[in-house]
């Protein structure tokens, strides 16, 4: 029996309704800030990291990092194996955009390839602005993104990158069948 001093069943319904509304609003707020189809990156972060990875493995007659969806691999892994690297990725995205803005008054993704490459070469050497990157000048951020770009580009597509086996086709490796889906042919005994 509901206790009238505690508000009874009506209080429980109001509390539940308020909590449900708050949870829905929070979920909508989170979904609004995420890039469509992404689990961690915002639209700006996804765009920045995608441009960064494309500079590292650019497309030519074969797909580059962007077409192989390396940024989706990184995004997916940031909700799994790379959870501890969420903050470093956020800082790296902000820092490369701040460096691009300081040098060229544009975001990193809006720069032409030669300017993007020059900025990345600077941080690869650890010569980025210390006020933006910290003491290592961006070297650790560069190495982190480079390592994950290579993993996403050359790894198994089931982990989120290497779309359509882009890198495997590049090096001549035939696609592997998905585990558990290999069809066997049996010979009948005669």
Secondary structure, 3 states (H helix, E strand, C coil): CCCHHHCHHHHHHHHHHHHHHHHHHHHHHHHHHECCCCCCCEHHHHHHHHHHHHHHCCCCCCCCCCCCCHHHHHHHHCCCCCHHHHHHHHHHHHHHHHHHHHHHCCCHHHCCHHHHHHHHHHHHCCCCCHHHHCCCCCHHHHHHHHHHHHHHHHCCHHHCCCHHHHHHHHHCCCCCCCCCCCCCCCCCCC
